[in-house]
Amino acid sequence: MLPVLSSPDTTPRGRTLIVVGHGSHLNADSAQAACAHARSLRASGQFEEVLEAYWKEEPSLRQALHTARYREVTVLPAFISEGYFTEQVIPRELGFDHQGRVPAGGVTQQVNGKTVHYTRPYGVHPAMTDVLLSRAREVCPEWEAQTTALVVLGHGTRRNARSREAIENAAQTLAGTGLFARAVALYLDEPPHATNWPEFTGDLDVIMVPFFASEGWHTQETIPAELGLSGPVSRIGDRRVYYARPVGTHPDVRSALLQLVREAGGTAPGTVDEAHAHAWDSLEKAASVGLTIGELRIEPFPDGFFDLRNTADVERNDLKALRVDELNAVTGRDDAGNHRPIRTRAGLPRGWLANVSRVDLRRALHAVYPTLTEEASAFEEGALKVTPWHETAARQSGLYRRVQRATPPQLQSARETICSGCLRTPLWAGEHLSTTFLNGHPRGLPCAEACTLLVSEVAHLLEEPQP
């Protein structure tokens, strides 16, 4: 066992807030809204720790609670509506027994020794109607009520009928204000379809507002392409069509987030999780003499600060200095600008340097290699829970349920595509790891469970051929 230093954190009691976003395997912009909400809530000073977690990228939902320093945790889904993800996927991945609609006061359960408060998604909050109206005014500061229609664009899904409720409630509320000649809710994946917007708006000018949580593939590509939009303002026939930014990226969303957290309780501070504190004490001990983790080099300085950079840049003195809050965005792409949803895949970008304090070292490593420290420490202590493939496959639902019938050759094919580019050792697949970077093995990065990128690749291999 490694010797332990005193913790760099000075707050012995506090609360951890985890902001959960959908994320994406393909589009780095998808996580920007949740990341911005986390920054805003961190700046509010109401929580001792604010973290992020995602369904389709790292840090993953399955790892989220392991990264929380405090035993009192609030999980806030940065989702626009109730439905499949907020009622099934997120609770399941967090280890909740609860499945189904979350009541107004949230749900509280004990998970792995922590008291976890789970809130409703912010899209159901009444304040979102005002946010929607603000987005409309940004793209069209003045409009004539008698000649203008509002179209609220939603994603839609047949997996859960309640996913429409927040969107339809917002459209109905604004329809009753007299601000628009018509106000309707239209959807991408179910009727009434967004592509039929001319049928619902007659010859009126139109303001379209995406009721989406973030910018991404739909708001930036599919909606403009399918609806014939050329930019924020399009001339289609004899009328003007205004296309606003998504409601979920508006700064006023923060007030709704804070209100949902208060409703869910969990205002009393909790104690520090001992295993978490030990993990970071061990990390600081190892970093105090210089430490390499995968493609990352950490060098200590006598003033208590640390330099972080790519191992390939150790001899360079022309690196761009980054703040801690810039690390996530920069290291989330490779040198070619490609999205890195799994941060331990080879390809950590070069050309940057972060000089961080002892207190900020944890935030910095969460940005570059999230959850590695907690998992490496648990491995060294013999306490890392390894989840074999059959258990991961068994809990999948929706489109991913088909991975349960994957054959060993199909799983191996997916591993060759995904795992071959990753620096972690897949313990879940039976591979052996003797020790970790905490004990001087730079490539000793444990992988306790198949990631969502691998699950997605297996599902892709099992797709039925389209007629």
C-alpha positions in Angstrom: 0.0 0.0 0.0 1.2 3.5 -0.8 1.9 6.0 2.0 -0.8 8.6 2.4 -0.4 12.4 2.5 -3.0 14.7 4.0 -5.7 15.6 1.5 -5.2 18.8 -0.6 -8.9 19.7 0.1 -9.5 21.7 3.1 -13.3 21.2 3.4 -14.0 18.1 5.5 -17.8 18.2 4.8 -19.7 19.2 1.7 -21.9 18.3 -1.2 -21.1 16.9 -4.6 -23.3 17.9 -7.5 -23.1 15.7 -10.7 -24.5 17.3 -13.8 -25.5 14.5 -16.3 -25.6 15.1 -20.0 -26.2 12.8 -23.0 -22.9 13.3 -24.7 -22.0 11.8 -28.0 -19.6 9.3 -29.6 -19.4 11.6 -32.7 -19.9 15.3 -31.8 -17.8 17.1 -29.2 -20.3 20.0 -29.2 -23.0 17.7 -27.7 -21.5 17.9 -24.2 -20.9 21.7 -24.2 -24.2 22.7 -22.7 -23.9 20.3 -19.7 -20.3 21.4 -19.3 -21.4 25.1 -19.3 -24.1 24.3 -16.7 -21.5 22.7 -14.5 -19.2 25.7 -14.8 -22.1 28.0 -13.9 -23.2 26.0 -10.9 -19.6 25.7 -9.8 -19.2 29.4 -9.9 -22.4 29.8 -7.8 -20.4 28.6 -4.8 -23.3 26.6 -3.5 -21.6 23.2 -3.8 -18.2 22.1 -2.6 -17.7 20.0 -5.7 -19.4 20.0 -9.2 -18.7 17.2 -11.6 -20.1 16.0 -14.9 -21.1 12.6 -16.3 -22.4 11.4 -19.7 -24.2 8.5 -21.3 -22.1 8.5 -24.5 -18.7 9.8 -23.4 -16.4 10.1 -20.4 -16.7 10.5 -17.5 -19.4 7.9 -17.8 -22.6 7.4 -15.8 -21.3 4.1 -14.5 -18.2 5.8 -13.0 -19.9 9.0 -11.8 -20.5 8.1 -8.1 -16.9 6.8 -7.7 -15.6 10.3 -8.6 -17.7 12.1 -6.0 -15.6 13.3 -3.0 -18.5 13.6 -0.6 -21.1 11.1 0.6 -23.9 13.6 0.0 -24.5 13.7 -3.7 -27.1 15.3 -5.9 -27.5 14.1 -9.5 -29.0 16.6 -11.9 -30.0 15.3 -15.4 -29.3 18.1 -17.9 -32.1 16.8 -20.1 -34.9 18.7 -21.8 -37.7 16.3 -21.0 -38.8 13.2 -19.1 -38.6 9.9 -20.7 -36.4 6.9 -21.5 -33.1 8.4 -20.4 -34.2 10.1 -17.3 -36.5 7.3 -16.1 -34.6 4.2 -17.2 -31.0 4.7 -18.4 -29.6 7.2 -15.8 -31.1 5.5 -12.7 -30.0 2.1 -14.0 -26.4 3.2 -14.7 -26.2 4.9 -11.3 -27.3 1.8 -9.5 -30.7 3.1 -8.5 -33.6 0.7 -7.7 -36.0 3.4 -8.9 -37.3 3.1 -12.5 -40.0 5.4 -13.9 -41.2 8.9 -13.5 -39.3 11.0 -11.0 -41.7 12.9 -8.6 -41.5 16.6 -8.0 -39.3 16.3 -4.9 -36.9 13.9 -6.6 -35.8 10.5 -5.5 -33.3 9.7 -2.7 -31.5 6.4 -2.3 -28.4 4.9 -0.7 -25.9 3.8 -3.4 -22.5 2.4 -2.4 -22.4 4.2 0.9 -23.5 7.5 -0.5 -26.8 9.4 -0.1 -27.8 10.2 -3.7 -30.6 12.7 -4.5 -31.9 12.4 -8.1 -33.8 15.3 -9.5 -36.2 15.8 -12.4 -34.8 17.0 -15.8 -34.8 20.8 -16.0 -36.9 20.9 -19.2 -40.0 20.3 -17.1 -39.5 23.4 -15.0 -42.0 26.2 -15.7 -39.2 28.7 -16.2 -38.2 27.0 -19.4 -41.2 28.7 -21.2 -39.5 32.1 -20.5 -36.2 30.7 -21.7 -37.9 29.6 -24.9 -39.3 33.1 -25.4 -35.9 34.6 -24.8 -34.4 32.4 -27.6 -37.2 33.6 -29.9 -36.4 37.2 -29.2 -32.7 36.7 -29.8 -33.2 35.6 -33.4 -36.2 38.0 -34.0 -36.2 40.9 -31.6 -39.6 42.2 -32.9 -42.4 40.4 -34.6 -46.1 41.0 -35.4 -48.2 38.6 -33.4 -50.9 38.5 -36.1 -48.4 37.4 -38.8 -46.0 35.2 -36.9 -46.1 31.5 -35.9 -44.0 29.8 -33.3 -42.7 26.3 -33.9 -41.2 24.5 -30.9 -39.0 21.7 -32.3 -38.6 18.5 -30.2 -36.8 15.3 -30.8 -39.6 12.9 -30.0 -39.4 9.2 -29.4 -41.9 6.3 -29.4 -40.1 4.7 -26.4 -41.8 7.0 -23.9 -44.9 9.1 -24.5 -44.0 11.5 -21.7 -40.9 12.8 -23.6 -43.4 15.1 -25.4 -45.0 16.7 -22.4 -42.5 19.4 -21.6 -42.4 20.5 -25.2 -46.2 20.5 -25.7 -46.7 22.3 -22.4 -44.4 25.1 -23.5 -46.1 25.4 -26.9 -49.6 25.4 -25.3 -48.6 28.0 -22.7 -47.2 30.4 -25.4 -50.2 29.8 -27.6 -52.3 31.3 -24.9 -50.3 34.4 -24.5 -51.4 36.2 -27.7 -47.8 36.7 -28.7 -48.2 34.5 -31.8 -50.9 33.8 -34.3 -50.1 30.1 -33.8 -47.8 28.1 -31.6 -47.2 24.4 -32.3 -44.9 21.6 -31.2 -43.4 19.5 -34.0 -40.9 16.5 -33.8 -38.1 14.9 -35.7 -38.8 11.3 -34.9 -42.6 11.1 -34.5 -45.7 12.9 -35.8 -46.5 15.7 -36.1 -43.2 15.8 -38.0 -41.1 18.9 -38.2 -40.8 18.5 -42.0 -44.5 19.3 -42.3 -44.1 22.7 -40.7 -45.6 24.6 -43.7 -48.9 22.7 -43.1 -49.1 24.0 -39.5 -48.1 27.6 -40.2 -50.1 28.6 -43.3 -48.6 31.7 -44.9 -47.2 33.2 -41.6 -43.7 34.1 -40.8 -42.2 31.5 -38.5 -39.9 31.5 -35.5 -38.4 28.0 -34.9 -36.9 27.3 -31.4 -35.3 23.9 -30.8 -36.4 22.5 -27.4 -33.1 20.7 -27.2 -30.5 20.5 -24.4 -27.5 21.3 -26.5 -26.0 22.1 -29.8 -25.2 19.0 -31.8 -25.8 16.9 -34.9 -29.6 17.6 -34.9 -29.6 21.4 -34.3 -26.6 22.1 -36.4 -27.1 19.7 -39.3 -30.2 17.6 -39.6 -32.8 20.2 -38.7 -31.5 22.9 -41.1 -31.0 20.4 -43.9 -34.4 18.7 -43.6 -36.4 22.0 -43.1 -34.6 23.9 -45.8 -33.0 26.5 -43.5 -30.0 28.4 -44.7 -29.1 30.1 -41.4 -30.7 32.1 -38.5 -32.9 33.8 -41.1 -34.2 32.1 -44.2 -36.4 33.4 -47.0 -38.7 30.5 -48.0 -41.2 31.6 -50.6 -42.8 34.8 -49.5 -42.1 34.5 -45.8 -39.3 34.7 -43.4 -38.2 31.8 -41.2 -36.1 32.5 -38.1 -34.1 29.6 -36.6 -33.1 30.1 -32.9 -30.4 28.5 -30.8 -31.5 25.6 -28.5 -33.1 26.5 -25.2 -30.8 24.3 -23.2 -27.7 26.4 -23.9 -29.3 29.6 -22.5 -27.6 31.0 -19.3 -31.0 31.5 -17.6 -31.3 27.7 -17.4 -29.2 27.9 -14.2 -32.1 29.2 -12.1 -34.2 26.2 -13.1 -31.3 23.9 -12.2 -30.9 25.3 -8.8 -34.6 25.2 -8.1 -34.7 21.5 -9.0 -31.7 20.8 -6.7 -33.5 22.5 -3.8 -36.7 20.5 -4.4 -34.7 17.3 -4.3 -33.3 18.0 -0.8 -29.8 17.1 0.1 -28.9 20.6 1.4 -27.0 19.2 4.4 -23.3 18.6 3.9 -21.9 15.1 4.0 -18.5 13.7 5.1 -15.7 12.9 2.8 -15.7 9.4 1.2 -12.6 7.6 2.7 -11.8 5.6 -0.4 -11.9 8.7 -2.6 -9.7 10.6 -0.2 -7.2 7.7 -0.1 -7.1 7.6 -3.9 -6.2 11.2 -4.3 -3.7 11.2 -1.4 -2.0 8.3 -3.2 -2.1 10.2 -6.5 -0.5 13.3 -4.9 2.2 11.1 -3.3 3.1 9.6 -6.6 2.9 13.0 -8.4 5.2 14.6 -5.9 8.2 12.9 -7.4 7.0 13.1 -11.0 4.4 10.8 -12.6 3.5 9.5 -16.0 -0.1 8.3 -16.7 -0.6 7.0 -20.1 0.3 9.9 -22.4 0.3 12.5 -19.6 3.3 13.7 -17.7 3.0 15.4 -14.3 6.0 17.3 -12.9 6.0 18.7 -9.4 7.3 22.1 -8.3 8.5 23.3 -4.9 5.7 25.8 -4.6 3.1 23.0 -4.5 2.1 23.4 -8.2 2.2 20.8 -10.9 2.9 21.0 -14.6 0.7 18.8 -16.9 1.6 18.1 -20.5 1.7 15.4 -23.2 4.7 13.0 -22.6 5.8 13.8 -26.1 6.1 17.5 -25.2 8.4 17.1 -22.2 11.3 18.9 -23.9 9.3 21.7 -25.5 9.2 25.2 -24.3 6.7 26.6 -26.8 3.5 25.2 -25.3 0.2 27.0 -25.0 -0.7 27.6 -21.3 -4.2 26.4 -20.4 -6.4 27.1 -17.4 -7.9 24.2 -15.5 -11.4 25.0 -17.0 -9.9 24.8 -20.5 -8.4 21.3 -20.2 -11.6 19.4 -20.9 -12.3 21.1 -24.2 -8.7 20.9 -25.4 -8.0 17.3 -24.4 -11.4 16.2 -25.7 -10.1 16.4 -29.3 -7.0 14.9 -30.9 -4.5 16.9 -32.9 -6.7 16.6 -36.0 -9.7 18.0 -34.2 -11.5 14.7 -33.9 -13.7 14.0 -30.9 -12.3 11.8 -28.1 -15.4 10.4 -26.3 -13.2 7.9 -24.5 -10.3 9.9 -23.1 -7.9 7.0 -22.6 -7.9 6.1 -26.3 -4.4 7.0 -27.7 -4.2 10.4 -29.2 -4.0 12.9 -26.3 -3.4 16.2 -28.1 0.0 17.9 -28.0 1.1 21.6 -27.7 -0.4 22.6 -24.3 0.7 23.0 -20.7 -1.3 23.4 -17.6 0.2 24.6 -14.3 -2.1 23.7 -11.5 -2.2 23.9 -7.7 -2.6 21.0 -5.4 -6.3 21.8 -5.0 -6.9 22.0 -8.7 -4.9 18.8 -9.6 -8.0 16.7 -9.1 -10.1 18.8 -11.5 -7.3 18.8 -14.0 -7.0 15.0 -14.0 -10.8 14.6 -14.1 -10.6 16.6 -17.3 -7.8 14.7 -19.0 -8.3 11.1 -17.6 -11.6 11.0 -15.7 -12.0 8.3 -13.0 -8.6 6.7 -13.6 -7.3 7.7 -10.2 -10.2 6.3 -8.3 -10.1 3.1 -10.3 -6.4 2.6 -10.1 -6.5 3.1 -6.3 -9.3 0.6 -5.9 -7.3 -1.9 -8.0 -4.2 -1.5 -5.8 -6.4 -2.1 -2.8 -8.1 -5.1 -4.3 -11.4 -3.4 -4.2 -12.1 -2.6 -7.9 -15.4 -4.2 -9.0 -14.9 -5.7 -12.4 -18.1 -6.2 -14.5 -17.8 -9.0 -17.1 -19.3 -8.5 -20.6 -22.3 -10.7 -20.0 -23.4 -8.5 -17.1 -22.9 -5.3 -19.1 -24.9 -6.8 -22.0 -27.7 -8.1 -19.8 -28.6 -4.6 -18.5 -28.8 -2.9 -22.0 -32.2 -1.8 -23.2 -33.8 -0.2 -26.2 -31.7 -0.4 -29.4 -28.8 -1.8 -27.5 -30.6 -4.9 -26.1 -29.5 -6.8 -29.2 -25.9 -6.9 -27.9 -27.0 -9.7 -25.6 -26.9 -12.1 -28.5 -23.4 -11.2 -29.6 -21.2 -14.2 -30.3 -17.6 -14.3 -29.0 -16.2 -13.6 -32.5 -18.4 -10.6 -32.8 -17.3 -9.3 -29.4 -13.7 -9.9 -30.4 -14.2 -8.0 -33.6 -15.6 -5.0 -31.7 -12.7 -5.2 -29.3 -10.2 -5.1 -32.2 -11.9 -2.0 -33.5 -12.3 -0.1 -30.2 -10.0 -1.5 -27.5 -6.9 -1.8 -29.7 -6.7 2.0 -29.7 -7.2 2.4 -25.9 -4.5 2.6 -23.2 -6.5 0.7 -20.6 -6.2 -3.0 -19.8 -9.7 -4.6 -20.2 -10.0 -6.5 -17.0 -13.6 -7.2 -17.8 -12.4 -9.3 -20.7 -10.0 -11.4 -18.5 -6.8 -9.6 -19.4 -4.2 -9.3 -16.6 -2.8 -6.2 -15.0 -0.1 -6.5 -12.4 0.0 -2.9 -11.1 -1.0 0.7 -12.0 0.6 4.1 -12.6 0.2 4.7 -8.9 3.0 2.2 -8.5 5.2 3.4 -11.3 3.7 1.5 -14.3 2.8 4.4 -16.8 0.5 2.2 -18.9 -1.1 0.5 -15.9 -4.6 1.8 -16.5 -7.4 -0.6 -15.4 -10.6 -0.9 -17.4 -13.3 -2.5 -15.1 -16.2 -2.6 -17.6 -16.8 -2.3 -21.3 -17.4 1.3 -22.3 -20.5 2.6 -24.2 -18.3 3.0 -27.4 -17.7 -0.7 -27.4 -21.3 -1.5 -26.7 -22.3 0.7 -29.6 -19.8 -1.1 -31.9 -21.2 -4.5 -30.9 -24.8 -3.2 -31.6 -23.6 -1.9 -35.0 -22.2 -5.3 -35.9 -25.6 -6.9 -35.0 -27.7 -4.4 -37.0 -30.3 -6.1 -39.2 -29.7 -5.4 -42.9 -32.1 -2.8 -44.3 -34.4 -3.8 -47.2 
